[in-house]
Amino acid sequence: MSSQAVSSTRAVVGRSLLVSNDSSIVDQLTASLEQFAISAEVCPDLATAVTLINTRKFEAVFVDLGLGEHTAAVLECVRLSPSNQNSVTFGLVSTVEEQYLRVLPNFILRKPLSEHQVGSILKAALGIVIRDYRRYFRCPVIATALIRIAGKAQISCEMMNVSEGGMAAATSVAFSPGALVKVEFSLPGEPTKFDLEAEVCWCDHKGHVGLQFQSVPHERNLLLQGWLSRKIEEGIPEPIARLFRKQTGDRDLPPLQ
């Protein structure tokens, strides 16, 4: 059986996988998730859910234990997944289904679900969801960057996207994966220049290269996090934006404008 994306939110602060074949649970959770600007991918069976967890990135995973004892395998799969091991897990459980909780989720939602219960738990988990989403968020960007290789001239390229951990760019020069370089760039709307050490992760035959940042100075990391946070916030309804600012407004992070 196939999964289905059901959230219509223009901008999101997280992506979730909802594993359930109960239409009432699906309707209630997707409505609540949309209020928190979290998109939902609905999956009605366990085998497809495992495939999605192994191939996609989700900041939150909801598992309905009404699907049977093998739901524990889905929760275990999340913890073993390289890209989803830090995802927030939610178990949807009735008294009878508690016997299937061999792998404990981060949060438990008791059936029948209530709007107050779901809202309170989502609010408690939102900070973790946001930080995990921002860590993997790739923001499209149009800007010029300079890549320098030891003993060679600097190479001008066009940035395609940037994340907390790296960037992708278009260039006319082929790079070897594993090569250590230095990259210089400025983020649109920001005067500060970034001059970072990076490793070439990949390079294709279409003139695209992917770099992973190495040893980003603390102050530059905070600037990058703040800039990415503002980009994520764009397009989010104001009530969610206020929650977003509250969740990202720790003392080390520059305040959102």
C-alpha positions in Angstrom: 0.0 0.0 0.0 1.3 3.5 -0.8 1.8 6.4 1.5 0.1 9.8 1.0 1.2 13.3 1.8 -1.8 15.2 3.3 -0.5 18.4 4.7 -1.2 21.6 2.7 1.0 24.0 4.8 3.1 26.2 2.6 6.1 26.2 4.8 7.0 23.6 7.5 9.1 23.3 10.6 9.2 19.6 10.4 8.2 16.5 8.5 6.4 13.5 10.0 5.5 10.0 9.1 2.1 8.8 10.4 1.8 5.0 10.4 -1.9 4.2 10.9 -4.9 2.8 9.0 -7.5 4.3 11.3 -9.1 7.2 9.4 -10.3 9.0 12.5 -6.8 9.0 14.0 -5.3 10.1 10.7 -7.8 13.0 10.3 -7.3 14.2 13.9 -3.5 14.0 13.9 -3.0 15.5 10.4 -5.2 18.5 11.4 -3.2 19.0 14.6 0.1 18.6 12.8 -0.9 21.2 10.2 -1.6 23.7 13.1 2.0 23.3 14.1 3.3 23.6 10.5 4.4 20.0 10.5 3.8 18.1 7.2 2.4 14.6 7.4 3.1 11.5 5.2 0.4 8.9 6.0 1.3 5.3 5.7 -1.3 2.6 6.4 0.9 -0.5 6.7 4.1 -1.5 8.5 6.2 -2.8 5.6 5.9 0.4 3.6 6.6 2.4 6.7 9.9 0.5 7.2 10.9 1.3 3.6 10.1 5.0 4.0 12.1 5.2 7.2 15.1 3.6 5.5 14.9 6.0 2.4 13.4 9.3 3.7 14.1 11.8 6.4 11.4 12.5 9.0 11.7 14.6 12.1 8.8 12.9 13.8 7.3 9.4 13.5 3.9 8.4 14.8 3.1 4.7 15.1 -0.4 3.4 15.8 0.0 0.2 17.9 -3.4 -0.8 16.7 -1.6 -2.2 13.7 -0.4 -5.1 15.8 2.7 -6.5 17.6 5.0 -5.8 14.7 4.7 -2.1 15.3 7.7 -2.5 17.6 9.8 -3.3 14.6 8.9 0.1 13.1 10.0 2.0 16.3 13.2 -0.1 16.3 13.8 0.7 12.6 13.7 4.5 13.4 16.5 4.1 16.0 18.6 2.1 13.7 18.2 4.5 10.7 21.3 6.7 10.1 19.1 9.7 9.1 16.2 9.1 11.5 17.8 7.9 14.7 17.3 11.4 16.3 13.7 11.6 15.1 11.0 12.1 17.8 8.8 9.0 18.1 5.2 8.8 19.2 3.3 5.7 20.1 -0.5 5.8 19.7 -1.7 3.2 22.2 -4.8 1.9 24.0 -4.7 -0.1 27.3 -5.0 -3.4 25.4 -2.2 -2.4 23.0 0.4 -1.6 25.7 1.7 -5.2 25.4 3.2 -4.2 22.1 5.4 -1.4 23.6 8.6 -3.5 23.6 10.5 -0.4 22.1 9.5 2.7 24.0 8.8 5.8 22.0 9.7 9.3 23.1 6.0 10.2 23.7 2.9 8.1 24.2 -0.5 9.3 23.0 -3.4 7.6 24.7 -6.5 6.5 22.8 -9.0 7.9 22.3 -7.0 10.9 21.3 -8.1 14.4 22.4 -7.3 17.7 20.9 -5.8 18.9 24.2 -3.6 15.8 24.7 -2.3 16.0 21.1 -1.7 19.7 21.3 0.2 19.5 24.6 2.5 16.7 23.5 3.2 18.3 20.1 4.1 21.6 21.9 6.4 19.7 24.2 8.2 18.0 21.3 8.3 21.0 18.9 11.7 22.3 19.9 13.3 18.9 19.2 11.5 18.6 15.9 12.5 22.1 14.8 16.2 21.6 15.6 16.3 18.3 13.8 14.6 19.8 10.8 17.0 22.8 10.7 20.0 20.5 10.9 19.0 18.8 7.6 17.2 21.8 5.9 18.7 22.7 2.6 17.8 26.2 1.6 18.0 27.1 -2.1 20.3 30.1 -2.6 21.6 32.1 -5.5 25.1 33.5 -4.6 28.7 33.3 -5.8 31.2 31.3 -3.8 35.0 30.8 -4.2 36.5 27.4 -3.8 40.3 27.2 -3.1 42.4 24.1 -3.4 46.0 24.1 -2.1 48.5 24.9 -4.8 45.8 25.9 -7.3 43.9 29.1 -8.2 40.6 29.8 -6.6 37.6 28.7 -8.5 34.4 30.8 -8.8 31.1 28.8 -8.6 27.4 29.4 -8.1 25.8 28.2 -4.9 22.7 26.1 -5.3 21.7 25.4 -1.7 23.2 25.6 1.8 22.6 23.8 5.1 24.1 23.7 8.6 26.5 21.1 7.4 27.4 22.0 3.9 26.5 23.3 0.5 26.0 22.4 -3.2 27.3 24.5 -6.1 27.5 24.6 -9.8 31.0 24.8 -11.2 32.9 24.1 -14.5 35.7 22.3 -12.6 35.7 18.6 -11.6 36.5 17.9 -8.0 37.6 14.6 -6.5 35.5 13.2 -3.6 37.4 13.4 -0.4 39.5 16.4 -1.4 39.9 19.1 1.3 39.2 22.7 0.1 38.4 26.1 1.5 35.2 27.8 0.5 34.4 31.5 0.8 30.8 32.9 0.5 28.3 35.4 1.9 24.7 34.6 2.6 22.1 36.8 0.8 21.2 39.7 2.9 24.1 39.1 5.3 27.4 41.2 5.3 29.5 38.6 7.1 31.7 36.5 5.0 32.2 32.8 5.6 35.7 31.3 5.0 35.4 27.6 5.9 37.3 24.4 5.4 35.3 21.8 3.6 35.5 18.3 2.2 34.2 17.4 -1.3 31.4 14.8 -0.7 30.4 14.3 -4.3 30.9 15.7 -7.8 28.7 14.7 -10.8 29.2 15.0 -14.6 26.8 17.9 -14.8 29.1 20.4 -13.1 27.6 20.1 -9.6 29.7 19.6 -6.4 28.7 18.9 -2.8 30.8 20.2 0.1 30.6 19.2 3.8 31.8 22.0 6.2 34.6 21.1 8.6 35.2 22.8 12.0 32.8 25.8 11.6 33.7 28.5 14.1 31.1 28.9 16.8 30.1 32.4 15.9 29.8 31.6 12.2 27.7 28.5 13.1 25.3 30.7 15.0 25.0 33.1 12.1 24.2 30.3 9.7 21.7 28.8 12.1 20.0 32.1 12.5 19.8 32.8 8.8 18.4 29.3 8.1 15.9 29.8 10.9 14.6 33.0 9.2 14.3 31.2 5.9 12.3 28.4 7.5 10.1 30.9 9.2 9.2 32.6 5.9 5.7 31.7 4.9 4.7 30.1 8.2 1.5 31.5 9.7 2.2 34.0 12.4 0.9 31.9 15.4 3.3 29.1 14.4 6.0 31.7 13.7 5.7 32.9 17.3 6.1 29.3 18.5 9.0 28.9 16.1 10.8 32.0 17.4 10.2 30.8 21.0 11.7 27.4 20.3 14.7 28.7 18.5 15.2 31.7 20.7 17.8 30.2 23.0 20.4 32.6 24.4 23.1 31.6 21.9 21.0 32.0 18.8 20.7 35.5 17.2 17.1 36.6 17.5 14.9 36.4 14.3 14.2 39.7 12.6 
